[in-house]
Structures are given as structure tokens and as C-alpha cells.
Amino acid sequence: MRLRPGLPLLALLLALPAAAQAPYAGMQTRPIKALSAEHIADLRAGRGMGLALAAELNGWPGPMHVLELADRLGLDAPQRTRMETLMASMRTDAIVLGESVIAAEGSLDRLFAERRATPEAVTAATASAGQAQAALRALHLRAHLDAAAVLTPAQLERYAVLRGYREGDAAPQHSPSRHRH
């Protein structure tokens, strides 16, 4: 049998509508449907996951990125120590709060998996999940407030340049894989 040149393209085009109708296919096997394995790993590691972008992109640096740029920012020993303390404290608290998010999302997922979902139960479970997520986000945002308070105005400006948010004499140091949006 001889295939015509356009046949593979035709097969692909015919498969597209099926894929578009099932964008969540495969996700039904997740232990917690709303959380990918990567998201759970990020929560358990205390990573930021872009939760503090409102701070970061408005001139309030995060402790992790400040530490990454410590030499280029000219941090003195007390600043470095304070930033390390902020980072360690934030990460410890973020891990605890991340587990709360995972637990709350797991409870919501089980309501549906066990066919116990009612309007009242869903309202309560989503409120719990939302509170856990809000607490985690607030923690990350407060860490940016604390970090900015440690830096001088010149260091804040240098940070913005080094991260690529402002024009200046330094190449951007931002790694897109650091934040998951």
C-alpha cells in the first residue's frame, strides 16, 4: 500500500479535535487531581512557585534571589546573615503551610472521589483550601517585605537591574525555571 504525502497531516488534523476535547486526560490518575506531582514537590520543598510575583515585580526582592546575588549586591556580613535567617525561616514555614495546602486539596478531592460532595461540604472544603493557599502566599509576600527592609536603596536598585526589571549596566540574572506560573 502506498501512502499519500498528505495522509500523516490529515491523521494529525483529525486527532486534534479529540485532544482539544480532553485537555485533562491523564490527570484523573493523580492522587490529588488539582495538584500535579511537580506542584506537590514544590509545596513540600517550600518553593515560591510565583506566589510572590506581586512583590518581586514591584521592587520588593525575595530573600532567595538576594542571596543568589549577594556578592553582586555587595551584601555585608550582617545583611547576609539576616537574609539567610529570613530564607531559612520562610522555607520552614512554607513547608508547613504547603502541607496544609496539600491536605486541604486532598480533602476536597476526596469529597468528590467518595461521592460525598454537597454544596455545603464543597463550600467548606474550598474555603479551607483557599485559606491554606492564602496563608502560604502571604508568607512568601511577607518574606519580600522583610528582605527589602534589609537592603539599602542602592542595593534595591541594583537588584532590579540584575534581575532584568530595570535598565542598567548588568545583564539579567533571572532564570525562568525558578518560578512556575
N, C-alpha and C positions, 0 to 999 in steps of 0.2 A: 504494500500500500504506500502510495506516495502522498506526503503531507504538503499542503499548500503553504507558502510563506506566511500568509496572514492567519493561519489557524491557531498558533500559540497565542497571538494577540487577542483573537476572538475568544479563546478559552479564558484568558485573563479578564477580559471585559465582562464576560458572563459571570465570573466568580465575584466581581466587585460588589454587585448589589447584595449578595448573600453576606459578604463580610461587613458591609455597611449596616445590615440589619442585625448583626450580632456582635457589636463592639465589645461586649463584656464576656464573650465566650472564653472559657478557661478560668475566669475569675471565680466561678462557683466552687472551685476546689480549694480556695483559700480557707484557712481556719477561721479568720475574721474577714468577711467579704469586703468590707470597706477599707481594709489595710493591706497593702502589698507586703511581701516579705522584706523588701528594702525599707519601707516606711516603718515597719516594726523594728527592724535593726537600728534605724536612725533614732527612734524613740528610746530604745533600750541603751543606746550609746550616749544619749544626751545631746545629740547634734541639733543644730539650729533649724535646718530644713526651710530656710527662708522666712521663718516666723517673725523675724525682727527687721524685715526689709523697710518698714515704715521708719524705723530709726536709722538704720545703716545708710539708706539712700537720701536721708535728710540731714546728714552731717553728724550723726551720733555713732561713733565707731564701736565695734564689738571687741571684747577682750581677746578672743582668739586671733582675730586679724591684727590687732595691735601687737600681740606677742609675735606673730609671724613677721611683722615689720619692725620689731623692737630696735634693731641696730640702725635701720634707715630712718627711724623716727627720733633716734637719739635718746631713748628712754634712759633715765638714770636708775641707779640700783633701787631706790625706794619705789619709783614708778613701776619698774619691772616686777618687784615683789608684790606690790598691790595688785597689778594686773594678773599675776599668776594666782593670787589668792581669790580674786574675783572669778577667774576662769574655773578654778577647782570647785569653788562653792556653787557656781552656776551649774556646772556639769553634774555635780552630785544631786542638786535639787531637781535638775531637768530629768535625770534618770528616774527619780521617784515619781515625778509628775508624768513622765512618759509612760510608766507602768500604769498610772491611773487612766490615761487615755486609752491604752490597750484594753484594760479591764472594762472600762465603760463601753467601748466599741464592741467588745466581746459580749457583754450583757445585751446590748441592742441586737446584735446578730443572733444570739440565742433565742430572743423573743420570737423572731421570725422563723428560725430553724425548727424550733419546738412548737410552732403554731400557737403561741401564747400571746401574739401581738393583738392588743386592743388599742383604741385611741388613747386611753388613759396611760396604759403601760408604755406606749411609744412616746407620748409627751414626756413622761418622767425619765425614760431612758435617754432620749435625745437631750433633755435638759442636763442630765448627769454628764453625758459625753461632751456637751458644749461647755459646761463649767470646767471640766478637766482640760479641754483644749484651751480655753481662755486663760486658765491659771498657768499653763505651760507657755503660752505666747507672752503673757505679762512678765513672766520670769525672764525670758530672753530679751524682751524690750527693756526691762529694768537694768539688766546687765549692761546694755548700751549706755544707759544714763550714767551708771556708775563708772564705766570705762571713760566716758567723755570727761567726767569730773576730775579724772587723774591727769589728763593731758593739758598742756598749755595751748593757747590759741594757735601758736605757730605749729605745734605738733598736729593739731586737728586739721589745719590747712594742708600740711604735708601728707597726712593720712589720705585726705580726699584726692590729692594729686596721685599718690602712689597706687591707690585703688582704681584710678581712672575715672573718677567722678568729676574732676575739675582739670582744666588745662594747667600744665606746669612743666617742670623740667625732668619729670620721672615717667618712665613707661608704666602702664597699668600692671598691677600685680594680681588682679582678680582671676581666680580660677573658677569658671562656670560650674565645674563639677562639685564645688564646695557646697553650693546651695541647690536644693531641689525645690522647684517652684511648682 
